[in-house]
């Protein structure tokens, strides 16, 4: 009992705090119990610890926000890449499910359950994208070649004179025939057999009204003895587009289309190209 009283007496014993100003004003004394001073010190230390803790958490939160922003950006980037890869996969499945090279080219548009290693995944995705880009580039080149390669008939008719040496129907001399003659009725639609640009559309002495088109990759086609040309020099044309109306102009014995295919500056037999589909 005596010890308790002595303890209470000590903590309740007032302490005088004297405030002495530097001016001429009177000094002020404050009597504060020891327990109050101890409580104030405890509250100060507790408050300081709380403020420090909040500051540390604020810094950690800011770092987490920055890290989340970086991860979100990486995720968005990889999501866009994966969507591109999935689209490419669908395109390739569509392409290679078709039955022929021609249809392929005509339809071309030019588990680990653990954590992901973002850098490794990024490298794998970049490699996949590079591979996809190379495949698409190859398909685009092949499509350009396909569109530049003549095939099909410029008119619906029958071959009356084939490619090669023959006796000319007018001069009756034996000459090399650099194309094929397709017999048709006058004013039949003459169509381009490949995409290209018209390099000549006009009159020649032997061929009458002739249309010549450049297709690229070394290909050139010519359509002669027309009644009328429907295109002009420099005009872009597409396969199947009507470029002239058939006739019997120039040195001719009747309505027909003289059709030639040139490859790298030399005439070639159009028969193989007529049969292509």
C-alpha positions in Angstrom: 0.0 0.0 0.0 2.8 2.4 0.9 4.7 1.7 -2.3 1.5 2.4 -4.3 1.1 5.7 -2.5 4.7 6.6 -3.1 4.4 5.8 -6.8 1.2 7.9 -7.2 2.8 10.7 -5.3 5.8 10.7 -7.6 3.9 10.6 -10.9 1.5 13.3 -9.7 4.3 15.5 -8.4 4.2 18.6 -10.5 7.2 19.8 -12.5 7.6 23.5 -13.0 8.5 24.6 -16.6 9.9 28.1 -16.7 9.5 30.0 -19.9 12.0 32.9 -20.0 11.5 35.3 -22.9 14.5 37.3 -24.4 12.5 40.5 -24.2 11.5 42.5 -21.1 8.2 40.6 -20.6 7.9 38.6 -17.5 8.8 34.9 -17.4 6.0 32.3 -17.3 6.1 29.2 -15.2 3.9 26.2 -15.9 3.4 23.4 -13.4 2.7 20.1 -15.1 2.5 16.7 -13.4 5.1 14.1 -14.4 2.5 11.8 -15.7 1.3 14.5 -18.2 4.8 15.0 -19.5 5.2 11.2 -19.9 1.9 10.9 -21.7 2.9 13.8 -24.0 6.2 12.1 -24.9 4.4 8.8 -25.6 1.8 10.5 -27.8 4.6 12.4 -29.7 6.5 9.2 -30.3 3.3 7.3 -31.3 2.3 10.1 -33.7 5.8 10.3 -35.2 5.8 6.5 -35.8 2.4 6.8 -37.4 3.4 9.6 -39.8 6.5 7.7 -40.8 4.5 4.5 -41.4 2.0 6.4 -43.6 4.8 8.1 -45.5 6.4 4.7 -46.2 3.1 3.2 -47.4 2.5 6.2 -49.6 5.8 5.8 -51.3 5.2 2.0 -51.7 1.7 2.8 -53.1 3.2 5.2 -55.6 5.8 2.6 -56.7 3.0 0.0 -57.0 1.0 2.4 -59.2 4.0 3.0 -61.5 4.7 -0.7 -61.7 1.0 -1.4 -62.4 1.0 1.2 -65.2 4.1 -0.4 -66.8 2.6 -3.9 -66.5 -0.8 -2.7 -67.9 1.0 -1.1 -70.9 2.9 -4.3 -71.5 -0.3 -6.4 -71.2 -2.1 -4.1 -73.6 0.8 -4.3 -76.1 0.9 -8.1 -75.9 -2.9 -8.3 -76.2 -2.7 -6.3 -79.4 0.1 -8.5 -80.7 -1.8 -11.7 -79.8 -4.9 -10.4 -81.6 -2.7 -9.7 -84.7 -1.3 -13.2 -84.4 -4.7 -14.8 -84.1 -5.9 -12.9 -87.1 -2.8 -14.0 -89.1 -3.5 -17.6 -88.0 -7.1 -17.4 -89.2 -5.9 -15.9 -92.5 -3.3 -18.7 -92.9 -5.9 -21.4 -92.0 -8.2 -19.9 -94.6 -5.5 -19.7 -97.2 -4.1 -23.2 -96.8 -7.5 -24.8 -96.5 -8.2 -23.9 -100.1 -7.6 -26.4 -102.9 -5.4 -24.7 -105.4 -2.5 -22.2 -105.5 -4.7 -19.9 -107.7 -7.5 -19.8 -105.2 -5.0 -19.3 -102.3 -3.4 -16.3 -104.0 -6.7 -14.8 -105.1 -8.0 -14.9 -101.5 -4.9 -13.6 -99.8 -5.2 -10.1 -98.3 -1.6 -9.8 -98.8 0.9 -24.5 -71.2 2.7 -23.5 -68.4 0.4 -22.7 -65.4 3.0 -20.9 -63.5 4.0 -17.2 -63.7 5.0 -15.7 -67.0 8.5 -14.4 -67.8 7.5 -11.2 -69.6 10.8 -10.6 -71.4 10.9 -14.2 -72.7 7.3 -13.9 -73.8 8.0 -10.6 -75.5 11.0 -12.2 -77.4 8.8 -15.1 -78.5 6.1 -12.8 -79.7 8.5 -10.6 -81.6 9.9 -13.7 -83.3 6.4 -14.9 -84.2 5.5 -11.5 -85.5 8.7 -11.4 -87.6 7.8 -14.9 -89.0 4.3 -13.8 -89.8 5.6 -10.6 -91.5 7.9 -12.7 -93.7 5.1 -15.1 -94.6 2.7 -12.2 -95.4 5.4 -10.5 -97.5 6.0 -13.8 -99.4 2.3 -14.2 -100.0 2.0 -10.6 -101.2 4.8 -11.1 -103.6 3.3 -14.3 -104.9 -0.1 -12.6 -105.2 1.5 -9.8 -107.3 3.1 -12.4 -109.5 -0.2 -14.3 -109.8 -2.1 -11.1 -110.8 0.6 -10.3 -113.3 0.6 -13.7 -114.9 -1.9 -14.0 -117.8 -4.4 -16.8 -117.8 -7.8 -17.5 -119.2 -9.3 -16.5 -122.6 -9.5 -12.9 -123.7 -12.7 -13.8 -125.7 -15.0 -16.7 -125.7 -14.3 -18.4 -129.1 -12.2 -21.1 -130.7 -8.6 -21.1 -131.8 -8.4 -20.9 -135.6 -4.6 -20.6 -135.8 -2.1 -21.8 -133.2 1.3 -20.5 -132.1 4.3 -21.4 -134.2 5.2 -21.7 -137.9 2.3 -21.6 -140.3 1.3 -20.5 -143.8 0.0 -17.0 -143.6 -3.7 -16.9 -144.8 -3.2 -13.7 -146.8 0.4 -13.7 -148.1 0.5 -17.5 -148.2 4.1 -17.3 -146.9 5.4 -19.6 -144.2 6.0 -17.4 -141.2 6.3 -17.7 -137.4 3.0 -16.9 -135.8 3.8 -15.2 -132.4 0.4 -15.7 -130.9 -3.0 -17.5 -131.3 -6.0 -16.4 -133.4 -9.3 -16.8 -131.6 -12.2 -16.8 -134.0 -15.2 -14.8 -132.7 -18.1 -12.7 -134.0 -17.6 -9.0 -134.5 -18.1 -6.7 -131.5 -17.4 -9.4 -128.9 -15.9 -8.2 -125.6 -12.2 -8.5 -125.4 -11.0 -8.8 -121.8 -7.6 -8.4 -120.2 -6.1 -11.6 -118.9 -4.0 -10.0 -116.1 -3.8 -6.8 -114.1 -1.6 -4.2 -115.7 -1.2 -0.8 -117.4 -2.0 -0.1 -121.0 1.2 0.8 -122.9 -0.3 1.1 -126.4 -3.9 1.5 -127.8 -4.1 2.4 -131.4 -3.7 1.6 -135.1 -0.9 -0.6 -136.6 -0.6 -1.5 -140.3 -0.8 -5.3 -139.9 -2.6 -5.6 -136.6 -5.3 -3.0 -137.1 -6.4 -1.6 -133.8 -4.2 -3.1 -131.1 -4.1 -2.9 -127.3 -0.9 -3.8 -125.5 -0.7 -4.1 -121.7 2.3 -4.3 -119.4 1.7 -6.6 -116.4 5.1 -6.6 -114.5 7.3 -9.6 -113.7 8.3 -9.6 -117.4 4.8 -10.2 -118.8 3.2 -8.3 -121.6 0.0 -9.1 -123.6 -1.3 -7.9 -127.0 -4.8 -8.0 -128.5 -5.0 -7.2 -132.2 -7.5 -6.8 -135.1 -10.1 -5.0 -132.8 -12.8 -2.8 -134.1 -12.5 -0.4 -131.2 -10.2 0.1 -128.3 -11.9 1.0 -125.0 -8.8 2.0 -123.0 -6.1 4.6 -123.3 -2.3 4.6 -122.7 -1.4 4.8 -119.1 -4.8 3.4 -117.9 -4.7 0.7 -115.2 -6.7 -2.4 -116.0 -7.7 -5.5 -114.1 -8.0 -9.1 -115.1 -11.4 -9.6 -116.7 -11.9 -5.9 -117.6 -13.2 -5.2 -121.1 -10.5 -3.4 -123.0 -11.7 -3.6 -126.7 -14.4 -4.8 -129.0 -13.4 -7.5 -131.5 -13.3 -6.9 -135.3 -11.4 -7.6 -138.4 -9.1 -4.5 -138.8 -5.6 -4.6 -140.3 -4.4 -7.6 -142.3 -7.3 -10.0 -141.5 -9.5 -12.5 -143.2 -12.4 -12.2 -140.8 -13.4 -11.3 -137.2 -11.0 -12.7 -134.7 -8.6 -11.7 -131.9 -4.9 -12.2 -132.4 -3.7 -12.8 -128.8 0.0 -12.7 -127.8 1.9 -13.2 -124.6 5.5 -12.0 -124.2 7.7 -13.1 -121.3 11.0 -11.2 -120.6 11.0 -9.7 -124.1 10.2 -13.0 -126.0 6.9 -14.3 -127.4 5.6 -17.4 -125.7 2.9 -19.9 -126.5 -0.4 -18.6 -125.0 -2.0 -22.1 -125.1 -0.6 -23.1 -121.7 -1.9 -19.8 -120.2 -5.3 -20.2 -121.8 -5.8 -23.5 -120.0 -4.9 -22.2 -116.6 -7.5 -21.8 -113.9 
